[in-house]
């Protein structure tokens, strides 16, 4: 690989599985919120959150890590 690190297939499978799990959780929570508040309100709020999250990532001085 270009960074000099060899790919780790087992680690790649782990992260692939985690990604799928997180996507299911996201969908479940969005579905529940839409049932309670309606799709338009939830879509607007998710857009607001994505703007704030993008700002946090852009202003970060170090490596951005999730769940840390």
GISULUR-V964081 format. One record per residue. N is the residue number from 1. RES is the residue in one letter. PHI is phi in whole degrees, 0 to 359 (* if undefined). PSI is psi as a letter, one per 30 degrees, with the letter a starting at -180 (none if undefined). NEAR is the number of other C-alpha atoms within 12 Angstrom. Layout:
N & RES & PHI & PSI & NEAR
N & RES & PHI & PSI & NEAR
This chain:
1 & X & * & l & 7
2 & X & 298 & f & 6
3 & X & 272 & g & 6
4 & X & 84 & f & 6
5 & X & 263 & k & 7
6 & X & 278 & k & 11
7 & X & 294 & k & 12
8 & X & 244 & j & 11
9 & X & 302 & e & 10
10 & X & 293 & e & 11
11 & X & 294 & e & 12
12 & X & 298 & e & 13
13 & X & 296 & e & 13
14 & X & 300 & e & 13
15 & X & 293 & e & 14
16 & X & 296 & e & 14
17 & X & 295 & e & 14
18 & X & 296 & e & 14
19 & X & 299 & e & 14
20 & X & 298 & e & 14
21 & X & 295 & e & 14
22 & X & 297 & e & 16
23 & X & 296 & e & 14
24 & X & 294 & e & 14
25 & X & 299 & e & 14
26 & X & 304 & e & 15
27 & X & 298 & e & 14
28 & X & 299 & e & 14
29 & X & 292 & e & 17
30 & X & 295 & e & 23
31 & X & 301 & e & 17
32 & X & 295 & e & 15
33 & X & 297 & e & 20
34 & X & 296 & e & 19
35 & X & 294 & e & 14
36 & X & 279 & e & 13
37 & X & 240 & f & 16
38 & X & 91 & k & 15
39 & X & 299 & e & 16
40 & X & 300 & e & 15
41 & X & 294 & e & 16
42 & X & 294 & e & 20
43 & X & 298 & e & 17
44 & X & 296 & e & 17
45 & X & 293 & e & 18
46 & X & 297 & e & 19
47 & X & 295 & e & 14
48 & X & 302 & e & 14
49 & X & 296 & e & 14
50 & X & 294 & e & 14
51 & X & 295 & e & 14
52 & X & 295 & e & 14
53 & X & 298 & e & 16
54 & X & 297 & e & 14
55 & X & 297 & e & 14
56 & X & 299 & e & 17
57 & X & 296 & e & 16
58 & X & 293 & e & 13
59 & X & 272 & f & 12
60 & X & 293 & k & 12
61 & X & 273 & f & 10
62 & X & 243 & a & 9
63 & X & 294 & k & 11
64 & X & 273 & k & 15
65 & X & 231 & k & 10
66 & X & 264 & k & 9
67 & X & 60 & h & 5
68 & X & 237 & none & 5
